[in-house]
């Protein structure tokens, strides 16, 4: 168990990629604090699965675009588990597809807060409790290629997460490593809501891997980057997209 005795926070851990990350980290021995905002049932199910397997976890609802929501999560984690070793910044979303011409400043700011400000706030709040450890941010293939139609705000926010990752790796090294993963088409509610089915089928037909990714695929990569096995990897933005980006 390569994370035995470690304490991890997973934001947006009530479903899909976040839930898979929480369970994977717990399977390697980490105590896991799970943040969620809307996925009450999902977050509780993840906690139940972890505890049923002998692990330790709790779920706490909170808005991580606010300092108050962040402070409550960090305080509960330190109180229950004694510190923080791993931070997985998974909370985020597209909210809605809007072109620049139809986009309000409120929408732009909401997307930036959800994907970028929440990441900044979580890192800032956790650092006083992290002497060593690893931060893994969830960026996106959209941060590299600009995203699909109506995703300019989302893609911009994820591109900023990628740059934040590089800068923090320099600032926080050598004791804390900072990396990000950049998922492509992963079979999650995100794409169930925002991506047309024909686009997903086209990807399955043309991607070198001939399939969409799964939440477990991403969780395996996150777990690796969080572990000492990735001890010489920092400042990277790792693509996980079945080969679609290069092909």
C-alpha positions as CSV (number, residue, x, y, z in Angstrom):
1,X,0.0,0.0,0.0
2,X,2.1,2.9,-1.3
3,X,0.1,5.6,0.4
4,X,-0.3,3.9,3.8
5,X,-0.6,6.5,6.5
6,X,-0.9,9.4,4.1
7,X,-3.8,11.9,4.2
8,X,-5.5,13.0,1.0
9,X,-8.1,15.6,0.1
10,X,-10.1,15.0,-3.1
11,X,-12.3,17.9,-4.2
12,X,-15.4,17.2,-6.2
13,X,-15.2,13.6,-5.0
14,X,-18.9,12.7,-5.1
15,X,-18.9,11.1,-8.5
16,X,-17.0,10.2,-11.7
17,X,-13.3,11.1,-11.7
18,X,-13.3,12.5,-8.2
19,X,-15.0,9.5,-6.7
20,X,-12.7,7.1,-8.5
21,X,-9.7,9.0,-7.3
22,X,-10.9,8.9,-3.7
23,X,-11.4,5.2,-3.8
24,X,-8.1,4.5,-5.6
25,X,-6.1,6.6,-3.0
26,X,-7.9,4.8,-0.2
27,X,-7.1,1.4,-1.7
28,X,-3.4,2.4,-1.4
29,X,-3.8,3.2,2.3
30,X,-4.6,6.9,2.3
31,X,-7.1,8.5,4.7
32,X,-9.4,10.5,2.4
33,X,-11.3,13.7,2.9
34,X,-13.9,14.1,0.2
35,X,-15.5,17.5,-0.8
36,X,-18.7,17.7,-2.7
37,X,-21.2,20.4,-3.6
38,X,-24.3,18.7,-5.1
39,X,-23.5,15.0,-5.1
40,X,-24.6,14.1,-1.6
41,X,-25.7,10.5,-2.3
42,X,-22.6,9.9,-4.5
43,X,-20.2,11.2,-1.9
44,X,-21.8,9.2,0.9
45,X,-21.6,6.1,-1.3
46,X,-17.9,6.6,-1.9
47,X,-17.3,7.0,1.8
48,X,-19.3,3.8,2.5
49,X,-17.3,1.8,-0.1
50,X,-14.0,3.0,1.4
51,X,-15.0,2.2,5.0
52,X,-16.4,-1.1,4.0
53,X,-13.0,-2.0,2.6
54,X,-11.3,-1.0,5.9
55,X,-10.3,2.5,4.9
56,X,-10.9,5.8,6.5
57,X,-12.9,8.6,4.8
58,X,-15.4,11.4,5.3
59,X,-17.4,13.6,3.0
60,X,-18.1,17.3,3.6
61,X,-20.3,19.5,1.5
62,X,-18.8,22.9,0.7
63,X,-18.5,25.6,-1.9
64,X,-14.8,25.8,-2.7
65,X,-15.1,29.1,-4.6
66,X,-15.4,30.7,-1.1
67,X,-12.7,31.0,1.5
68,X,-15.2,29.8,4.1
69,X,-15.9,26.5,2.3
70,X,-12.2,25.8,1.8
71,X,-11.4,26.6,5.4
72,X,-14.0,24.2,6.7
73,X,-12.8,21.3,4.6
74,X,-9.1,21.9,5.5
75,X,-9.9,22.3,9.2
76,X,-12.0,19.1,9.3
77,X,-9.3,17.1,7.5
78,X,-6.6,18.2,9.9
79,X,-8.8,17.6,12.9
80,X,-9.7,14.1,11.9
81,X,-6.5,12.9,10.2
82,X,-3.8,15.1,11.7
83,X,-2.4,16.7,8.6
84,X,-2.4,16.8,4.8
85,X,0.0,15.0,2.4
86,X,-1.9,14.9,-0.9
87,X,-4.3,17.4,-2.5
88,X,-6.3,16.4,-5.6
89,X,-8.0,19.5,-7.1
90,X,-10.8,17.9,-9.1
91,X,-13.7,20.3,-8.4
92,X,-14.7,22.1,-11.6
93,X,-17.0,22.3,-14.6
94,X,-18.1,24.0,-17.8
95,X,-21.4,25.2,-16.4
96,X,-22.8,25.9,-19.9
97,X,-21.6,26.3,-23.5
98,X,-21.5,29.9,-24.4
99,X,-19.7,31.8,-27.2
100,X,-17.9,35.0,-26.3
101,X,-20.5,37.1,-28.0
102,X,-23.3,35.7,-25.9
103,X,-21.3,35.4,-22.7
104,X,-21.9,37.6,-19.7
105,X,-19.2,38.7,-17.3
106,X,-21.0,36.8,-14.6
107,X,-20.7,33.5,-16.6
108,X,-17.0,34.1,-17.3
109,X,-16.3,34.8,-13.7
110,X,-18.3,31.8,-12.5
111,X,-16.3,29.5,-14.7
112,X,-13.0,31.0,-13.6
113,X,-14.0,30.7,-9.9
114,X,-15.1,27.1,-10.3
115,X,-12.0,25.9,-12.0
116,X,-9.2,28.2,-11.2
117,X,-10.0,30.2,-8.0
118,X,-11.1,27.1,-6.1
119,X,-7.8,25.5,-7.0
120,X,-5.9,28.5,-5.8
121,X,-7.8,28.7,-2.6
122,X,-7.4,25.0,-1.8
123,X,-3.7,25.1,-2.4
124,X,-3.2,28.2,-0.3
125,X,-5.2,26.8,2.6
126,X,-3.5,23.4,2.5
127,X,0.1,24.6,2.3
128,X,0.5,25.4,6.1
129,X,-0.3,21.8,6.8
130,X,1.9,20.2,4.1
131,X,5.6,19.9,5.0
132,X,6.0,17.4,2.1
133,X,3.7,15.8,-0.3
134,X,2.0,16.1,-3.7
135,X,-0.6,18.2,-5.4
136,X,-2.4,16.9,-8.4
137,X,-4.6,19.3,-10.4
138,X,-7.3,18.3,-12.9
139,X,-6.7,20.3,-16.0
140,X,-8.2,19.2,-19.4
141,X,-7.3,18.5,-23.0
142,X,-9.3,21.7,-23.6
143,X,-6.5,23.6,-22.0
144,X,-4.3,22.5,-24.8
145,X,-6.6,22.7,-27.8
146,X,-9.1,25.3,-26.9
147,X,-12.0,23.0,-26.3
148,X,-15.2,22.5,-28.3
149,X,-17.8,25.0,-29.3
150,X,-18.8,27.4,-26.5
151,X,-16.1,26.2,-24.2
152,X,-13.7,29.2,-24.4
153,X,-14.1,30.2,-20.8
154,X,-13.7,26.6,-19.6
155,X,-10.6,26.0,-21.8
156,X,-9.1,29.2,-20.7
157,X,-9.5,28.3,-17.0
158,X,-8.0,24.9,-17.6
159,X,-5.1,26.4,-19.5
160,X,-4.5,28.6,-16.4
161,X,-4.5,25.6,-14.2
162,X,-1.8,24.1,-16.4
163,X,0.3,27.3,-16.0
164,X,-0.4,27.4,-12.3
165,X,0.9,23.8,-12.0
166,X,4.2,24.7,-13.7
167,X,4.7,27.8,-11.6
168,X,3.9,26.1,-8.3
169,X,6.3,23.2,-9.0
170,X,9.1,25.8,-9.0
171,X,7.8,27.6,-6.0
172,X,7.0,24.6,-3.8
173,X,9.8,22.2,-4.7
174,X,11.6,20.2,-3.6
175,X,9.4,19.2,-0.8
176,X,6.0,19.4,-2.6
177,X,5.6,18.1,-6.1
178,X,2.9,19.7,-8.3
179,X,1.5,18.0,-11.4
180,X,-1.7,18.1,-13.4
181,X,-3.6,15.6,-15.6
182,X,-5.3,16.6,-18.8
183,X,-8.2,14.2,-19.6
184,X,-9.7,14.0,-23.0
185,X,-13.0,12.2,-23.7
186,X,-13.7,10.4,-20.4
187,X,-17.1,8.7,-20.0
188,X,-18.5,10.9,-17.3
189,X,-21.6,13.0,-16.6
190,X,-19.6,16.0,-17.9
191,X,-19.8,14.6,-21.4
192,X,-23.2,13.1,-20.9
193,X,-24.4,16.6,-20.4
194,X,-22.2,18.7,-22.7
195,X,-21.1,16.5,-25.5
196,X,-23.2,15.2,-28.4
197,X,-23.4,11.5,-28.7
198,X,-22.2,11.5,-32.3
199,X,-19.0,13.3,-31.3
200,X,-18.3,10.6,-28.7
201,X,-19.0,7.8,-31.2
202,X,-16.7,9.5,-33.8
203,X,-13.9,9.6,-31.2
204,X,-14.3,5.9,-30.5
205,X,-14.0,5.1,-34.2
206,X,-10.9,7.2,-34.8
207,X,-8.8,7.4,-31.5
208,X,-5.8,5.1,-31.4
209,X,-7.2,3.5,-28.2
210,X,-10.6,3.0,-30.0
211,X,-12.6,3.9,-26.9
212,X,-13.5,6.7,-24.4
213,X,-11.5,6.8,-21.2
214,X,-13.0,5.9,-17.8
215,X,-12.8,7.5,-14.4
216,X,-10.7,4.6,-13.2
217,X,-8.2,5.3,-16.0
218,X,-7.7,8.9,-14.7
219,X,-7.7,7.8,-11.1
220,X,-4.8,5.4,-11.8
221,X,-2.7,8.2,-13.2
222,X,-3.6,10.6,-10.3
223,X,-2.7,7.9,-7.8
224,X,0.7,7.4,-9.5
225,X,1.4,11.1,-9.5
226,X,0.4,11.4,-5.8
227,X,2.8,8.6,-4.8
228,X,6.5,8.4,-4.3
229,X,6.8,6.3,-7.4
230,X,6.5,9.7,-9.2
231,X,9.2,11.2,-7.0
232,X,11.1,12.8,-9.9
233,X,8.0,14.1,-11.7
234,X,6.9,17.7,-11.1
235,X,5.6,20.6,-13.1
236,X,4.1,18.3,-15.7
237,X,0.7,18.4,-17.4
238,X,0.1,14.7,-18.4
239,X,-2.3,13.9,-21.2
240,X,-4.7,11.1,-20.9
241,X,-6.8,10.9,-24.0
242,X,-6.3,7.6,-25.8
243,X,-4.1,9.2,-28.3
244,X,-6.6,11.7,-29.7
245,X,-4.4,14.8,-29.2
246,X,-1.5,13.6,-31.3
247,X,-3.6,11.8,-33.9
